[in-house]
Amino acid sequence: MKKRIITGICAVLITALLLVILNGLVVPKYTDNAEGLLTREYYDEAGDHDVIFVGDCEVYESFIPAYLWEKHGISSYVRGNAQQLVWQSYYMLEDTFRYETPKAVVFNVLALKYGEPQSEAYNRMTLDGMKWSQSKIEAIKASMTEDEALIEYMLPMLRFHSRITQLTRDDFKYIFNAKKVSHSGYLMQKGIVPMTSAEEQGRNLRDYTLPQTAMDYLEKMRLLCQENGTELILIKSPTNSWAYWWYEEWDEQVREYSKENGLAYYNFIDDVEEIGIDYNTDTYDAGVHLNVYGAEKMTDYFGKMLKENHGFDEIEHSQAVASAWNARVEEYYKERNE
Amino acid sequence: MLFTSYTFIAFLCVMLAAYFLTPKRAQWITLLVGSYVFYAFAGAWYFVFILFTTVSAYIISRLLHRVKQKEDEYISSVKDTLGKEERKAYRARSKKKRFNILLWGLVLNFGVLAVLKYTAFAVTNANNILALFGKEAISVPSLLLPMGISFYTFQTCGYLIDVYRAKVEPEKNIAKLALFVSFFPQIVQGPISRFGELHEQLVAPHKFDLKNFTFGVQRILWGFFKKLVIADRVLVAMNTMLDAPENYKGAYVLLLVILYSIQIYADFTGGIDITIGIAEAMGIRLAENFDRPFSSKSTKEYWRRWHITMGSWFRDYIFVPISVTRPMLRLNKALTPKCGRLVASKVVAYTARTVTWLATGIWHGAGWNFIVWGLLNCLVIIVSESFEPLYKKFHDKFPRLTSSSAYGVFMSVRTFLLMSVIRSLDCYRNVPLTFSMWASMLTFKGIGDIFSGGALELGLGVSDFLIIFIAIAVVFVVSKISDIREKLYQRPVLSAALCVTLFISIIMFGAYSVGYDASQFIYNQF
């Protein structure tokens, strides 16, 4: 009997070990699509940021923390992901407040158009990298599409096991550690593809009311920032591709909300010329997202606004913080100029 | 709650823990509560039907018992005073009374099943007839079929017949009878248990037994392996072909027929393995439902090895009673002088068999495909039986050939193909389409296509086919080793290593999660 029990315990331990290894092997490494690695990188730099950007692709392609530091001495981090939904931004913010209390949170409002879970793939890219906490569980529960299950987030191999027949060298190389892909949450894109469909606008909608769920989470985000003494700033990044069109009617609703709650709201779509963005040279995908050259202009412009309108003109940082940021700036330019 | 869902796995863990932590006297109550919780997941409305079956079966069985008791008491009290003939007459009257009570029980329970399962089918067919006469169609009702109703109705009716035949004592406690009706592992797809074999085990206390538990867990894992690694993976290719049958004719039909046999075998036996394994872990032995059916050398043998509990139910409660009904006996009597005893008895047996197979087909589903499937099986068995003397002559003439293992393999392959082809009626679910597909299959067109990449356009890649092939080989090898679990139990390290491998294989090679159509077990639908 004793032998059987010992054998059983050993079997359980070996199974657990094998599962850990196999889990490491089959989870996507996102080597071809770095967007899936953004969330997890935050924890390496968590703490002591002046500004946290949250939102979808428009934040991690429009704001460069290293550049903001270099030009304006403001430390920041971008917690953005592809199609990051409002509730995901909210829970990510809740998660952020566990590590730090920034002076301002900047939220890009494009995601307000979504009131329901959208895509499993984007959910996984946004949420898998979050550290486990109640916020993560709530974020998963709020985001899951019909076929998803919470346990598959807890044990990702249950979702990705079928990759076992498609493993590549990268799956072994990054089995337990992921490749670093961002600069404080900014994902660098150096390509230049001019905007080709500037005249095209978004299709007409039947109803222009922003979904209530999205607005509720925006309100929760506002209250969370208020509780923590952090200013919430709403922005709409300057790109306005017909595929992700920002309608006047939506803008009106956000403007009204910000006015009612005393929040700053900047819609940069009409400020393109003032910012200096040229859609022939400053986007990498025909006008949908800014490339690094456009993002630098946007970051600089926004840095000035932060200083002029939000009291970021007199912030001081310790020597240690400054030298860490200087190293990041160096890294940033290294990749930019490669 | 599907057996392959995470919810069920969590439920099962809680259930097993609760069962062994409950004081032994009350274990059956835990089992009943668990069974009802399991059933509640299917839908609260379904409770009405299972409660109806339980309550009606309880009342009918108690009435049957009371009449029988009265009869026995009366006979023993008048044993010395009443003549043999009078006693016999009294018994006959009492039997008739009991038969009428039983009839009520059967009509009520089968009636519910018939209304829920066959109304839409009947109305659709009635509409077809009405259309011939230019009459307006009746609207087809859409009735929900409660989970496991075919299984628990048959199991309960079997119990009533056994009480009527005085083969078992009726249960006095309605809650204990409710457990027999609703025992959660077997309610969705059987096996169809007999009261005499199962009931005592369900209500008896069971202490935790490591061997039972280990065997149970092994069996559960084995079931998951068959279901997730083989059945649900094969299903992907099958669905591709079934979604557009017009594009998959000729040799593709043969491929589909074979794949469906593999799929239904892995699916159904996998589900039964899980069922038996769960019960075994708790110390309860359920009847086996399969005995390597694909090694059968004849259709008759196949049906002794496939879905054994259903086959024996139909044999004991339909075939045998029909064979000895008055009309059958009269038919036998009338035919014997004209055609001889042998032919007369064959006519009776074939008639009873046809009715039994018709019932079997109808039990499987409300559709002409199931009826034709049942009748075709019957035809094949009758023809095989009729040709038996001819086969015997052939066997006698070529004893070396017919006793060779190659001939055995030939007979098994032949039976497998025949059964697979007939089974495809269930697959296409449309009789004319199935017949046209059979005709197309005989042309073998496109066989080259299949081997030159066509098979890889069915939704499965090379690795999928490789996984299926290896998994089938594993199932085949395991089926060839007799008493494998006992042998492994003597070697705990090897046993543990195989269990770990099995578990990891299910996790890594199972066809589940997003991207796979989470299919329910095929027999859940019946």
Interface residues (C-beta under 8 A of the other chain):
Chain A: M1 K3 R4 T7 G8 C10 A11 I14 T15 L18 L19 L22 V26 E120 D147 E148 A149 I151 E152 M157 L158 R159 H161 S162 I164 T165 Q166
Chain B: Y6 L210 G461 S463 D464 I467 P492 V493 S495 A496 A497 C499 V500 F503 I504 I507 M508 F509 G510 A511 Y512 S513 V514 G515 A518
